[in-house]
Amino acid sequence: MRPVMLAVASASGGILSHLIHFIHGHRAWEAPKIVGFYFIAICLLLVRCIHSQGVVHGASNASIISASYFLGLFSSILVYRIFFHRTRRFPGPFAAKITKLYGPYEALNGKSHLRWSKHFEEYGDIVRIGKPSVE
């Protein structure tokens, strides 16, 4: 299969996995299992591609498949959170729209209460300071 076709098929798979699985419900507690699954899946993909196509072409195709899948998955997540999420109309920092890590990042120095006060002054009474757990 040509690399372009592999990339398109893999990116489509990433988008579909977001729309079918990840968009429904809270998945934070499943994160270690999900990461472990993807690690094993990538290793098996690499072994299968190298076994059937040789080292150079197999490793290249496995890399294309993996990178395209994750690019499709994360692009779908970003587009959904920015344009289609039910809290998209609430004002707030852009980083808070796209990641759950904004809140913990703000709390690193122990003065997050000061940052939240500034956000309320800047954006008003209702401020989006993080992506809700449920998509």
N, CA, C and O atoms as a printed pandas DataFrame, in Angstrom:
     atom_number atom_name residue_name chain_id  residue_number  x_coord  y_coord  z_coord
0              1         N          MET        A               1    0.853   -1.178    0.000
1              2        CA          MET        A               1    0.000    0.000    0.000
2              3         C          MET        A               1    0.895    1.236    0.000
3              4         O          MET        A               1    1.918    1.271    0.685
4              5         N          ARG        A               2    0.507    2.240   -0.766
5              6        CA          ARG        A               2    1.312    3.450   -0.867
6              7         C          ARG        A               2    1.267    4.237    0.435
7              8         O          ARG        A               2    0.270    4.191    1.155
8              9         N          PRO        A               3    2.351    4.966    0.742
9             10        CA          PRO        A               3    2.401    5.722    2.007
10            11         C          PRO        A               3    1.267    6.726    2.179
11            12         O          PRO        A               3    0.780    6.921    3.293
12            13         N          VAL        A               4    0.842    7.367    1.090
13            14        CA          VAL        A               4   -0.242    8.347    1.199
14            15         C          VAL        A               4   -1.542    7.649    1.606
15            16         O          VAL        A               4   -2.294    8.145    2.445
16            17         N          MET        A               5   -1.784    6.503    1.002
17            18        CA          MET        A               5   -2.995    5.749    1.345
18            19         C          MET        A               5   -2.939    5.269    2.798
19            20         O          MET        A               5   -3.950    5.283    3.501
20            21         N          LEU        A               6   -1.752    4.844    3.244
21            22        CA          LEU        A               6   -1.590    4.431    4.642
22            23         C          LEU        A               6   -1.888    5.594    5.582
23            24         O          LEU        A               6   -2.575    5.437    6.591
24            25         N          ALA        A               7   -1.356    6.763    5.229
25            26        CA          ALA        A               7   -1.537    7.937    6.083
26            27         C          ALA        A               7   -3.007    8.337    6.160
27            28         O          ALA        A               7   -3.509    8.635    7.244
28            29         N          VAL        A               8   -3.694    8.347    5.035
29            30        CA          VAL        A               8   -5.108    8.735    5.015
30            31         C          VAL        A               8   -5.953    7.732    5.804
31            32         O          VAL        A               8   -6.816    8.121    6.592
32            33         N          ALA        A               9   -5.697    6.445    5.587
33            34        CA          ALA        A               9   -6.455    5.418    6.301
34            35         C          ALA        A               9   -6.194    5.484    7.804
35            36         O          ALA        A               9   -7.118    5.337    8.604
36            37         N          SER        A              10   -4.962    5.701    8.180
37            38        CA          SER        A              10   -4.616    5.763    9.611
38            39         C          SER        A              10   -5.193    7.010   10.269
39            40         O          SER        A              10   -5.708    6.937   11.384
40            41         N          ALA        A              11   -5.112    8.155    9.591
41            42        CA          ALA        A              11   -5.690    9.384   10.144
42            43         C          ALA        A              11   -7.198    9.236   10.287
43            44         O          ALA        A              11   -7.778    9.707   11.266
44            45         N          SER        A              12   -7.834    8.588    9.322
45            46        CA          SER        A              12   -9.272    8.336    9.413
46            47         C          SER        A              12   -9.588    7.455   10.615
47            48         O          SER        A              12  -10.584    7.670   11.305
48            49         N          GLY        A              13   -8.745    6.472   10.859
49            50        CA          GLY        A              13   -8.923    5.622   12.030
50            51         C          GLY        A              13   -8.802    6.400   13.330
51            52         O          GLY        A              13   -9.549    6.153   14.277
52            53         N          GLY        A              14   -7.864    7.340   13.381
53            54        CA          GLY        A              14   -7.718    8.184   14.569
54            55         C          GLY        A              14   -8.936    9.049   14.811
55            56         O          GLY        A              14   -9.395    9.185   15.945
56            57         N          ILE        A              15   -9.466    9.639   13.734
57            58        CA          ILE        A              15  -10.672   10.467   13.850
58            59         C          ILE        A              15  -11.855    9.612   14.303
59            60         O          ILE        A              15  -12.618   10.010   15.183
60            61         N          LEU        A              16  -11.997    8.446   13.698
61            62        CA          LEU        A              16  -13.101    7.558   14.083
62            63         C          LEU        A              16  -12.988    7.087   15.525
63            64         O          LEU        A              16  -13.997    6.993   16.224
64            65         N          SER        A              17  -11.779    6.790   15.977
65            66        CA          SER        A              17  -11.639    6.341   17.367
66            67         C          SER        A              17  -12.028    7.452   18.340
67            68         O          SER        A              17  -12.568    7.169   19.409
68            69         N          HIS        A              18  -11.764    8.704   17.991
69            70        CA          HIS        A              18  -12.207    9.804   18.842
70            71         C          HIS        A              18  -13.729    9.906   18.832
71            72         O          HIS        A              18  -14.361   10.012   19.883
72            73         N          LEU        A              19  -14.307    9.873   17.635
73            74        CA          LEU        A              19  -15.755   10.061   17.521
74            75         C          LEU        A              19  -16.554    8.890   18.085
75            76         O          LEU        A              19  -17.659    9.081   18.592
76            77         N          ILE        A              20  -16.009    7.693   18.000
77            78        CA          ILE        A              20  -16.745    6.517   18.469
78            79         C          ILE        A              20  -16.480    6.214   19.939
79            80         O          ILE        A              20  -17.395    5.829   20.667
80            81         N          HIS        A              21  -15.235    6.384   20.379
81            82        CA          HIS        A              21  -14.888    5.946   21.731
82            83         C          HIS        A              21  -14.562    7.102   22.683
83            84         O          HIS        A              21  -15.213    7.246   23.718
84            85         N          PHE        A              22  -13.584    7.908   22.354
85            86        CA          PHE        A              22  -13.054    8.870   23.317
86            87         C          PHE        A              22  -13.987   10.029   23.619
87            88         O          PHE        A              22  -13.881   10.627   24.690
88            89         N          ILE        A              23  -14.884   10.365   22.728
89            90        CA          ILE        A              23  -15.770   11.497   22.934
90            91         C          ILE        A              23  -16.861   11.194   23.963
91            92         O          ILE        A              23  -17.494   12.113   24.482
92            93         N          HIS        A              24  -17.080    9.931   24.256
93            94        CA          HIS        A              24  -18.155    9.517   25.152
94            95         C          HIS        A              24  -17.632    9.213   26.552
95            96         O          HIS        A              24  -17.007    8.176   26.775
96            97         N          GLY        A              25  -17.885   10.107   27.480
97            98        CA          GLY        A              25  -17.583    9.840   28.876
98            99         C          GLY        A              25  -16.191   10.246   29.316
99           100         O          GLY        A              25  -15.357   10.681   28.523
100          101         N          HIS        A              26  -15.981   10.091   30.572
101          102        CA          HIS        A              26  -14.740   10.471   31.232
102          103         C          HIS        A              26  -13.740    9.316   31.146
103          104         O          HIS        A              26  -14.046    8.206   31.581
104          105         N          ARG        A              27  -12.564    9.561   30.597
105          106        CA          ARG        A              27  -11.580    8.505   30.362
106          107         C          ARG        A              27  -10.294    8.687   31.164
107          108         O          ARG        A              27   -9.338    7.941   30.950
108          109         N          ALA        A              28  -10.240    9.640   32.068
109          110        CA          ALA        A              28   -8.992    9.922   32.777
110          111         C          ALA        A              28   -8.501    8.727   33.583
111          112         O          ALA        A              28   -7.299    8.467   33.630
112          113         N          TRP        A              29   -9.415    7.996   34.218
113          114        CA          TRP        A              29   -8.993    6.844   35.025
114          115         C          TRP        A              29   -8.509    5.696   34.155
115          116         O          TRP        A              29   -7.797    4.811   34.629
116          117         N          GLU        A              30   -8.890    5.709   32.892
117          118        CA          GLU        A              30   -8.465    4.658   31.978
118          119         C          GLU        A              30   -7.141    4.982   31.287
119          120         O          GLU        A              30   -6.633    4.161   30.524
120          121         N          ALA        A              31   -6.581    6.147   31.537
121          122        CA          ALA        A              31   -5.383    6.598   30.820
122          123         C          ALA        A              31   -4.227    5.599   30.874
123          124         O          ALA        A              31   -3.637    5.330   29.829
124          125         N          PRO        A              32   -3.872    5.040   32.021
125          126        CA          PRO        A              32   -2.764    4.070   32.015
126          127         C          PRO        A              32   -3.041    2.857   31.125
127          128         O          PRO        A              32   -2.141    2.368   30.442
128          129         N          LYS        A              33   -4.280    2.375   31.133
129          130        CA          LYS        A              33   -4.623    1.239   30.270
130          131         C          LYS        A              33   -4.574    1.629   28.799
131          132         O          LYS        A              33   -4.124    0.850   27.959
132          133         N          ILE        A              34   -5.035    2.827   28.493
133          134        CA          ILE        A              34   -5.031    3.295   27.105
134          135         C          ILE        A              34   -3.602    3.453   26.607
135          136         O          ILE        A              34   -3.285    3.027   25.496
136          137         N          VAL        A              35   -2.740    4.058   27.408
137          138        CA          VAL        A              35   -1.336    4.222   27.017
138          139         C          VAL        A              35   -0.668    2.857   26.847
139          140         O          VAL        A              35    0.075    2.644   25.890
140          141         N          GLY        A              36   -0.928    1.950   27.758
141          142        CA          GLY        A              36   -0.371    0.601   27.644
142          143         C          GLY        A              36   -0.852   -0.106   26.391
143          144         O          GLY        A              36   -0.073   -0.768   25.707
144          145         N          PHE        A              37   -2.141    0.034   26.089
145          146        CA          PHE        A              37   -2.689   -0.570   24.875
146          147         C          PHE        A              37   -2.006   -0.023   23.638
147          148         O          PHE        A              37   -1.609   -0.786   22.757
148          149         N          TYR        A              38   -1.865    1.308   23.564
149          150        CA          TYR        A              38   -1.225    1.907   22.391
150          151         C          TYR        A              38    0.240    1.499   22.280
151          152         O          TYR        A              38    0.733    1.282   21.174
152          153         N          PHE        A              39    0.936    1.393   23.390
153          154        CA          PHE        A              39    2.340    0.958   23.360
154          155         C          PHE        A              39    2.444   -0.452   22.788
155          156         O          PHE        A              39    3.267   -0.713   21.911
156          157         N          ILE        A              40    1.613   -1.353   23.283
157          158        CA          ILE        A              40    1.629   -2.740   22.784
158          159         C          ILE        A              40    1.221   -2.778   21.314
159          160         O          ILE        A              40    1.826   -3.501   20.523
160          161         N          ALA        A              41    0.199   -2.008   20.944
161          162        CA          ALA        A              41   -0.266   -1.988   19.555
162          163         C          ALA        A              41    0.819   -1.479   18.610
163          164         O          ALA        A              41    0.994   -2.027   17.521
164          165         N          ILE        A              42    1.540   -0.450   19.007
165          166        CA          ILE        A              42    2.613    0.081   18.161
166          167         C          ILE        A              42    3.741   -0.928   18.028
167          168         O          ILE        A              42    4.289   -1.108   16.941
168          169         N          CYS        A              43    4.089   -1.583   19.117
169          170        CA          CYS        A              43    5.139   -2.619   19.067
170          171         C          CYS        A              43    4.733   -3.767   18.144
171          172         O          CYS        A              43    5.537   -4.223   17.332
172          173         N          LEU        A              44    3.494   -4.233   18.264
173          174        CA          LEU        A              44    3.016   -5.312   17.399
174          175         C          LEU        A              44    2.958   -4.870   15.938
175          176         O          LEU        A              44    3.297   -5.643   15.041
176          177         N          LEU        A              45    2.535   -3.647   15.700
177          178        CA          LEU        A              45    2.511   -3.115   14.336
178          179         C          LEU        A              45    3.917   -3.078   13.749
179          180         O          LEU        A              45    4.123   -3.461   12.598
180          181         N          LEU        A              46    4.869   -2.625   14.526
181          182        CA          LEU        A              46    6.254   -2.551   14.060
182          183         C          LEU        A              46    6.796   -3.942   13.736
183          184         O          LEU        A              46    7.424   -4.140   12.696
184          185         N          VAL        A              47    6.554   -4.895   14.619
185          186        CA          VAL        A              47    7.020   -6.257   14.378
186          187         C          VAL        A              47    6.372   -6.835   13.124
187          188         O          VAL        A              47    7.048   -7.453   12.302
188          189         N          ARG        A              48    5.072   -6.637   12.979
189          190        CA          ARG        A              48    4.350   -7.182   11.816
190          191         C          ARG        A              48    4.837   -6.554   10.513
191          192         O          ARG        A              48    5.047   -7.257    9.524
192          193         N          CYS        A              49    5.015   -5.247   10.509
193          194        CA          CYS        A              49    5.472   -4.566    9.297
194          195         C          CYS        A              49    6.894   -4.976    8.938
195          196         O          CYS        A              49    7.191   -5.215    7.768
196          197         N          ILE        A              50    7.771   -5.059    9.925
197          198        CA          ILE        A              50    9.152   -5.472    9.650
198          199         C          ILE        A              50    9.191   -6.913    9.167
199          200         O          ILE        A              50    9.954   -7.240    8.258
200          201         N          HIS        A              51    8.388   -7.767    9.758
201          202        CA          HIS        A              51    8.349   -9.182    9.354
202          203         C          HIS        A              51    7.872   -9.342    7.915
203          204         O          HIS        A              51    8.409  -10.163    7.171
204          205         N          SER        A              52    6.862   -8.558    7.517
205          206        CA          SER        A              52    6.290   -8.750    6.189
206          207         C          SER        A              52    6.957   -7.911    5.095
207          208         O          SER        A              52    6.898   -8.274    3.920
208          209         N          GLN        A              53    7.598   -6.783    5.471
209          210        CA          GLN        A              53    8.110   -5.869    4.442
210          211         C          GLN        A              53    9.611   -5.618    4.533
211          212         O          GLN        A              53   10.173   -4.931    3.681
212          213         N          GLY        A              54   10.252   -6.155    5.535
213          214        CA          GLY        A              54   11.675   -5.871    5.712
214          215         C          GLY        A              54   11.862   -4.713    6.667
215          216         O          GLY        A              54   10.914   -4.005    7.008
216          217         N          VAL        A              55   13.090   -4.534    7.090
217          218        CA          VAL        A              55   13.371   -3.543    8.135
218          219         C          VAL        A              55   13.083   -2.119    7.681
219          220         O          VAL        A              55   12.392   -1.377    8.379
220          221         N          VAL        A              56   13.598   -1.731    6.533
221          222        CA          VAL        A              56   13.479   -0.335    6.104
222          223         C          VAL        A              56   12.028    0.022    5.778
223          224         O          VAL        A              56   11.477    0.965    6.345
224          225         N          HIS        A              57   11.414   -0.726    4.870
225          226        CA          HIS        A              57   10.037   -0.416    4.482
226          227         C          HIS        A              57    9.065   -0.680    5.628
227          228         O          HIS        A              57    8.104    0.070    5.798
228          229         N          GLY        A              58    9.288   -1.709    6.401
229          230        CA          GLY        A              58    8.400   -2.018    7.518
230          231         C          GLY        A              58    8.425   -0.949    8.586
231          232         O          GLY        A              58    7.377   -0.511    9.061
232          233         N          ALA        A              59    9.624   -0.525    8.967
233          234        CA          ALA        A              59    9.731    0.527    9.982
234          235         C          ALA        A              59    9.154    1.836    9.466
235          236         O          ALA        A              59    8.508    2.572   10.211
236          237         N          SER        A              60    9.388    2.127    8.187
237          238        CA          SER        A              60    8.852    3.347    7.591
238          239         C          SER        A              60    7.322    3.326    7.583
239          240         O          SER        A              60    6.684    4.302    7.979
240          241         N          ASN        A              61    6.744    2.227    7.139
241          242        CA          ASN        A              61    5.284    2.131    7.096
242          243         C          ASN        A              61    4.662    2.127    8.492
243          244         O          ASN        A              61    3.606    2.725    8.698
244          245         N          ALA        A              62    5.301    1.465    9.445
245          246        CA          ALA        A              62    4.796    1.479   10.821
246          247         C          ALA        A              62    4.828    2.889   11.392
247          248         O          ALA        A              62    3.915    3.285   12.116
248          249         N          SER        A              63    5.859    3.641   11.078
249          250        CA          SER        A              63    5.958    5.027   11.545
250          251         C          SER        A              63    4.880    5.894   10.917
251          252         O          SER        A              63    4.264    6.718   11.592
252          253         N          ILE        A              64    4.655    5.707    9.622
253          254        CA          ILE        A              64    3.615    6.471    8.932
254          255         C          ILE        A              64    2.244    6.164    9.528
255          256         O          ILE        A              64    1.455    7.072    9.786
256          257         N          ILE        A              65    1.969    4.891    9.742
257          258        CA          ILE        A              65    0.679    4.491   10.298
258          259         C          ILE        A              65    0.481    5.079   11.689
259          260         O          ILE        A              65   -0.572    5.649   11.975
260          261         N          SER        A              66    1.480    4.947   12.554
261          262        CA          SER        A              66    1.363    5.442   13.938
262          263         C          SER        A              66    1.223    6.959   13.984
263          264         O          SER        A              66    0.338    7.488   14.656
264          265         N          ALA        A              67    2.099    7.652   13.268
265          266        CA          ALA        A              67    2.061    9.115   13.290
266          267         C          ALA        A              67    0.749    9.644   12.726
267          268         O          ALA        A              67    0.167   10.576   13.280
268          269         N          SER        A              68    0.282    9.062   11.635
269          270        CA          SER        A              68   -0.967    9.517   11.025
270          271         C          SER        A              68   -2.164    9.253   11.932
271          272         O          SER        A              68   -3.062   10.089   12.038
272          273         N          TYR        A              69   -2.178    8.096   12.581
273          274        CA          TYR        A              69   -3.272    7.778   13.495
274          275         C          TYR        A              69   -3.349    8.810   14.622
275          276         O          TYR        A              69   -4.417    9.356   14.898
276          277         N          PHE        A              70   -2.214    9.073   15.269
277          278        CA          PHE        A              70   -2.218   10.004   16.397
278          279         C          PHE        A              70   -2.469   11.444   15.940
279          280         O          PHE        A              70   -3.090   12.222   16.665
280          281         N          LEU        A              71   -1.994   11.801   14.749
281          282        CA          LEU        A              71   -2.293   13.124   14.213
282          283         C          LEU        A              71   -3.794   13.276   13.987
283          284         O          LEU        A              71   -4.371   14.307   14.334
284          285         N          GLY        A              72   -4.428   12.264   13.410
285          286        CA          GLY        A              72   -5.874   12.303   13.209
286          287         C          GLY        A              72   -6.632   12.353   14.521
287          288         O          GLY        A              72   -7.586   13.118   14.663
288          289         N          LEU        A              73   -6.208   11.533   15.492
289          290        CA          LEU        A              73   -6.868   11.483   16.794
290          291         C          LEU        A              73   -6.790   12.830   17.504
291          292         O          LEU        A              73   -7.811   13.363   17.937
292          293         N          PHE        A              74   -5.584   13.384   17.626
293          294        CA          PHE        A              74   -5.422   14.629   18.373
294          295         C          PHE        A              74   -6.000   15.830   17.620
295          296         O          PHE        A              74   -6.484   16.774   18.245
296          297         N          SER        A              75   -5.955   15.803   16.293
297          298        CA          SER        A              75   -6.594   16.878   15.525
298          299         C          SER        A              75   -8.098   16.860   15.738
299          300         O          SER        A              75   -8.714   17.914   15.898
300          301         N          SER        A              76   -8.691   15.681   15.741
301          302        CA          SER        A              76  -10.126   15.557   15.975
302          303         C          SER        A              76  -10.492   16.057   17.370
303          304         O          SER        A              76  -11.494   16.752   17.538
304          305         N          ILE        A              77   -9.690   15.710   18.359
305          306        CA          ILE        A              77   -9.947   16.175   19.725
306          307         C          ILE        A              77   -9.873   17.698   19.793
307          308         O          ILE        A              77  -10.741   18.328   20.399
308          309         N          LEU        A              78   -8.854   18.298   19.182
309          310        CA          LEU        A              78   -8.712   19.754   19.224
310          311         C          LEU        A              78   -9.864   20.459   18.513
311          312         O          LEU        A              78  -10.423   21.418   19.044
312          313         N          VAL        A              79  -10.221   19.995   17.320
313          314        CA          VAL        A              79  -11.320   20.616   16.585
314          315         C          VAL        A              79  -12.616   20.515   17.389
315          316         O          VAL        A              79  -13.379   21.479   17.456
316          317         N          TYR        A              80  -12.867   19.376   17.990
317          318        CA          TYR        A              80  -14.074   19.202   18.787
318          319         C          TYR        A              80  -14.087   20.153   19.980
319          320         O          TYR        A              80  -15.091   20.820   20.231
320          321         N          ARG        A              81  -12.993   20.217   20.705
321          322        CA          ARG        A              81  -12.963   21.053   21.912
322          323         C          ARG        A              81  -13.079   22.530   21.588
323          324         O          ARG        A              81  -13.676   23.280   22.360
324          325         N          ILE        A              82  -12.525   22.968   20.466
325          326        CA          ILE        A              82  -12.560   24.389   20.117
326          327         C          ILE        A              82  -13.895   24.793   19.504
327          328         O          ILE        A              82  -14.425   25.854   19.834
328          329         N          PHE        A              83  -14.449   23.966   18.620
329          330        CA          PHE        A              83  -15.616   24.384   17.846
330          331         C          PHE        A              83  -16.945   23.731   18.231
331          332         O          PHE        A              83  -17.997   24.323   17.990
332          333         N          PHE        A              84  -16.934   22.538   18.817
333          334        CA          PHE        A              84  -18.188   21.815   19.008
334          335         C          PHE        A              84  -18.535   21.475   20.460
335          336         O          PHE        A              84  -19.664   21.065   20.728
336          337         N          HIS        A              85  -17.617   21.629   21.387
337          338        CA          HIS        A              85  -17.876   21.269   22.779
338          339         C          HIS        A              85  -18.955   22.182   23.349
339          340         O          HIS        A              85  -19.044   23.349   22.968
340          341         N          ARG        A              86  -19.760   21.670   24.242
341          342        CA          ARG        A              86  -20.892   22.453   24.760
342          343         C          ARG        A              86  -20.447   23.657   25.593
343          344         O          ARG        A              86  -21.250   24.561   25.820
344          345         N          THR        A              87  -19.206   23.698   26.052
345          346        CA          THR        A              87  -18.726   24.858   26.813
346          347         C          THR        A              87  -17.890   25.810   25.958
347          348         O          THR        A              87  -17.192   26.670   26.495
348          349         N          ARG        A              88  -17.951   25.667   24.642
349          350        CA          ARG        A              88  -17.104   26.457   23.754
350          351         C          ARG        A              88  -17.387   27.958   23.819
351          352         O          ARG        A              88  -16.511   28.763   23.505
352          353         N          ARG        A              89  -18.590   28.340   24.220
353          354        CA          ARG        A              89  -18.953   29.759   24.226
354          355         C          ARG        A              89  -18.539   30.493   25.503
355          356         O          ARG        A              89  -18.626   31.719   25.566
356          357         N          PHE        A              90  -18.094   29.761   26.507
357          358        CA          PHE        A              90  -17.650   30.418   27.730
358          359         C          PHE        A              90  -16.288   31.055   27.504
359          360         O          PHE        A              90  -15.402   30.425   26.927
360          361         N          PRO        A              91  -16.108   32.297   27.951
361          362        CA          PRO        A              91  -14.812   32.950   27.757
362          363         C          PRO        A              91  -13.763   32.371   28.700
363          364         O          PRO        A              91  -14.083   31.801   29.744
364          365         N          GLY        A              92  -12.522   32.531   28.308
365          366        CA          GLY        A              92  -11.413   32.062   29.132
366          367         C          GLY        A              92  -10.163   31.916   28.298
367          368         O          GLY        A              92  -10.198   32.126   27.086
368          369         N          PRO        A              93   -9.067   31.562   28.922
369          370        CA          PRO        A              93   -7.815   31.376   28.192
370          371         C          PRO        A              93   -7.955   30.273   27.137
371          372         O          PRO        A              93   -8.628   29.268   27.367
372          373         N          PHE        A              94   -7.320   30.468   25.988
373          374        CA          PHE        A              94   -7.412   29.494   24.905
374          375         C          PHE        A              94   -6.881   28.130   25.330
375          376         O          PHE        A              94   -7.452   27.102   24.965
376          377         N          ALA        A              95   -5.794   28.111   26.098
377          378        CA          ALA        A              95   -5.206   26.836   26.531
378          379         C          ALA        A              95   -6.183   26.029   27.382
379          380         O          ALA        A              95   -6.134   24.799   27.379
380          381         N          ALA        A              96   -7.067   26.707   28.109
381          382        CA          ALA        A              96   -8.050   26.001   28.933
382          383         C          ALA        A              96   -9.080   25.281   28.072
383          384         O          ALA        A              96   -9.693   24.312   28.522
384          385         N          LYS        A              97   -9.278   25.739   26.844
385          386        CA          LYS        A              97  -10.227   25.083   25.946
386          387         C          LYS        A              97   -9.688   23.768   25.413
387          388         O          LYS        A              97  -10.455   22.838   25.168
388          389         N          ILE        A              98   -8.397   23.683   25.235
389          390        CA          ILE        A              98   -7.857   22.536   24.502
390          391         C          ILE        A              98   -7.210   21.468   25.369
391          392         O          ILE        A              98   -6.932   20.376   24.873
392          393         N          THR        A              99   -6.963   21.737   26.633
393          394        CA          THR        A              99   -6.288   20.734   27.451
394          395         C          THR        A              99   -6.783   20.736   28.888
395          396         O          THR        A              99   -7.207   21.763   29.418
396          397         N          LYS        A             100   -6.721   19.580   29.495
397          398        CA          LYS        A             100   -7.054   19.449   30.911
398          399         C          LYS        A             100   -5.863   19.833   31.787
399          400         O          LYS        A             100   -5.998   19.941   33.006
400          401         N          LEU        A             101   -4.722   20.034   31.184
401          402        CA          LEU        A             101   -3.502   20.314   31.943
402          403         C          LEU        A             101   -3.337   21.790   32.278
403          404         O          LEU        A             101   -2.385   22.159   32.965
404          405         N          TYR        A             102   -4.246   22.640   31.807
405          406        CA          TYR        A             102   -4.126   24.071   32.085
406          407         C          TYR        A             102   -4.256   24.368   33.578
407          408         O          TYR        A             102   -3.470   25.137   34.130
408          409         N          GLY        A             103   -5.241   23.763   34.228
409          410        CA          GLY        A             103   -5.437   23.984   35.668
410          411         C          GLY        A             103   -4.236   23.566   36.499
411          412         O          GLY        A             103   -3.750   24.350   37.313
412          413         N          PRO        A             104   -3.741   22.333   36.308
413          414        CA          PRO        A             104   -2.544   21.937   37.050
414          415         C          PRO        A             104   -1.319   22.809   36.736
415          416         O          PRO        A             104   -0.496   23.064   37.615
416          417         N          TYR        A             105   -1.202   23.263   35.488
417          418        CA          TYR        A             105   -0.084   24.143   35.136
418          419         C          TYR        A             105   -0.182   25.458   35.898
419          420         O          TYR        A             105    0.817   25.964   36.408
420          421         N          GLU        A             106   -1.379   26.004   35.971
421          422        CA          GLU        A             106   -1.582   27.254   36.699
422          423         C          GLU        A             106   -1.282   27.089   38.196
423          424         O          GLU        A             106   -0.867   28.046   38.851
424          425         N          ALA        A             107   -1.485   25.905   38.730
425          426        CA          ALA        A             107   -1.314   25.672   40.162
426          427         C          ALA        A             107    0.120   25.320   40.546
427          428         O          ALA        A             107    0.401   25.118   41.728
428          429         N          LEU        A             108    1.025   25.243   39.590
429          430        CA          LEU        A             108    2.401   24.831   39.889
430          431         C          LEU        A             108    3.088   25.715   40.921
431          432         O          LEU        A             108    3.773   25.210   41.810
432          433         N          ASN        A             109    2.913   27.015   40.814
433          434        CA          ASN        A             109    3.620   27.917   41.730
434          435         C          ASN        A             109    2.874   28.152   43.038
435          436         O          ASN        A             109    3.381   28.856   43.910
436          437         N          GLY        A             110    1.681   27.579   43.196
437          438        CA          GLY        A             110    0.929   27.720   44.432
438          439         C          GLY        A             110    0.149   29.014   44.537
439          440         O          GLY        A             110   -0.413   29.318   45.589
440          441         N          LYS        A             111    0.107   29.780   43.457
441          442        CA          LYS        A             111   -0.602   31.058   43.486
442          443         C          LYS        A             111   -1.689   31.114   42.421
443          444         O          LYS        A             111   -1.932   32.153   41.807
444          445         N          SER        A             112   -2.329   29.985   42.220
445          446        CA          SER        A             112   -3.365   29.923   41.183
446          447         C          SER        A             112   -4.544   30.838   41.512
447          448         O          SER        A             112   -5.219   31.324   40.604
448          449         N          HIS        A             113   -4.798   31.076   42.796
449          450        CA          HIS        A             113   -5.914   31.943   43.171
450          451         C          HIS        A             113   -5.722   33.364   42.615
451          452         O          HIS        A             113   -6.695   34.039   42.279
452          453         N          LEU        A             114   -4.475   33.803   42.522
453          454        CA          LEU        A             114   -4.213   35.126   41.954
454          455         C          LEU        A             114   -4.474   35.129   40.449
455          456         O          LEU        A             114   -5.025   36.088   39.909
456          457         N          ARG        A             115   -4.076   34.055   39.780
457          458        CA          ARG        A             115   -4.320   33.939   38.342
458          459         C          ARG        A             115   -5.818   33.867   38.056
459          460         O          ARG        A             115   -6.295   34.477   37.099
460          461         N          TRP        A             116   -6.574   33.117   38.887
461          462        CA          TRP        A             116   -8.017   33.014   38.659
462          463         C          TRP        A             116   -8.666   34.387   38.852
463          464         O          TRP        A             116   -9.575   34.749   38.106
464          465         N          SER        A             117   -8.210   35.149   39.841
465          466        CA          SER        A             117   -8.753   36.502   40.049
466          467         C          SER        A             117   -8.540   37.372   38.814
467          468         O          SER        A             117   -9.435   38.109   38.401
468          469         N          LYS        A             118   -7.348   37.278   38.230
469          470        CA          LYS        A             118   -7.073   38.044   37.006
470          471         C          LYS        A             118   -7.968   37.586   35.855
471          472         O          LYS        A             118   -8.435   38.403   35.061
472          473         N          HIS        A             119   -8.203   36.274   35.770
473          474        CA          HIS        A             119   -9.084   35.765   34.721
474          475         C          HIS        A             119  -10.498   36.299   34.888
475          476         O          HIS        A             119  -11.140   36.661   33.902
476          477         N          PHE        A             120  -10.997   36.355   36.128
477          478        CA          PHE        A             120  -12.340   36.873   36.357
478          479         C          PHE        A             120  -12.416   38.362   36.027
479          480         O          PHE        A             120  -13.434   38.831   35.519
480          481         N          GLU        A             121  -11.348   39.108   36.313
481          482        CA          GLU        A             121  -11.325   40.522   35.959
482          483         C          GLU        A             121  -11.317   40.698   34.444
483          484         O          GLU        A             121  -11.969   41.598   33.914
484          485         N          GLU        A             122  -10.580   39.839   33.752
485          486        CA          GLU        A             122  -10.443   39.953   32.306
486          487         C          GLU        A             122  -11.663   39.454   31.542
487          488         O          GLU        A             122  -12.097   40.099   30.587
488          489         N          TYR        A             123  -12.233   38.296   31.954
489          490        CA          TYR        A             123  -13.281   37.647   31.171
490          491         C          TYR        A             123  -14.694   37.822   31.727
491          492         O          TYR        A             123  -15.662   37.593   31.002
492          493         N          GLY        A             124  -14.838   38.218   32.977
493          494        CA          GLY        A             124  -16.168   38.410   33.549
494          495         C          GLY        A             124  -16.485   37.398   34.634
495          496         O          GLY        A             124  -15.588   36.756   35.181
496          497         N          ASP        A             125  -17.792   37.257   34.947
497          498        CA          ASP        A             125  -18.232   36.425   36.061
498          499         C          ASP        A             125  -18.096   34.925   35.804
499          500         O          ASP        A             125  -17.879   34.151   36.736
500          501         N          ILE        A             126  -18.220   34.520   34.556
501          502        CA          ILE        A             126  -18.096   33.104   34.213
502          503         C          ILE        A             126  -16.863   32.934   33.339
503          504         O          ILE        A             126  -16.745   33.560   32.286
504          505         N          VAL        A             127  -15.945   32.081   33.786
505          506        CA          VAL        A             127  -14.688   31.887   33.079
506          507         C          VAL        A             127  -14.452   30.401   32.889
507          508         O          VAL        A             127  -14.591   29.604   33.817
508          509         N          ARG        A             128  -14.095   30.051   31.677
509          510        CA          ARG        A             128  -13.730   28.664   31.395
510          511         C          ARG        A             128  -12.251   28.503   31.747
511          512         O          ARG        A             128  -11.370   29.039   31.076
512          513         N          ILE        A             129  -12.007   27.747   32.822
513          514        CA          ILE        A             129  -10.627   27.568   33.277
514          515         C          ILE        A             129  -10.121   26.158   33.028
515          516         O          ILE        A             129   -9.000   25.823   33.410
516          517         N          GLY        A             130  -10.931   25.339   32.396
517          518        CA          GLY        A             130  -10.519   23.993   32.071
518          519         C          GLY        A             130  -11.597   23.283   31.298
519          520         O          GLY        A             130  -12.763   23.677   31.320
520          521         N          LYS        A             131  -11.203   22.245   30.621
521          522        CA          LYS        A             131  -12.157   21.451   29.873
522          523         C          LYS        A             131  -12.857   20.530   30.835
523          524         O          LYS        A             131  -12.191   19.861   31.626
524          525         N          PRO        A             132  -14.188   20.464   30.802
525          526        CA          PRO        A             132  -14.899   19.574   31.716
526          527         C          PRO        A             132  -14.500   18.113   31.503
527          528         O          PRO        A             132  -14.043   17.736   30.424
528          529         N          SER        A             133  -14.674   17.322   32.510
529          530        CA          SER        A             133  -14.303   15.905   32.440
530          531         C          SER        A             133  -15.151   15.157   31.427
531          532         O          SER        A             133  -14.652   14.265   30.741
532          533         N          VAL        A             134  -16.402   15.502   31.325
533          534        CA          VAL        A             134  -17.292   14.794   30.406
534          535         C          VAL        A             134  -17.359   15.569   29.106
535          536         O          VAL        A             134  -17.674   16.759   29.098
536          537         N          GLU        A             135  -17.061   14.889   28.001
537          538        CA          GLU        A             135  -17.129   15.554   26.706
538          539         C          GLU        A             135  -18.533   15.421   26.254
539          540         O          GLU        A             135  -18.882   15.899   25.174
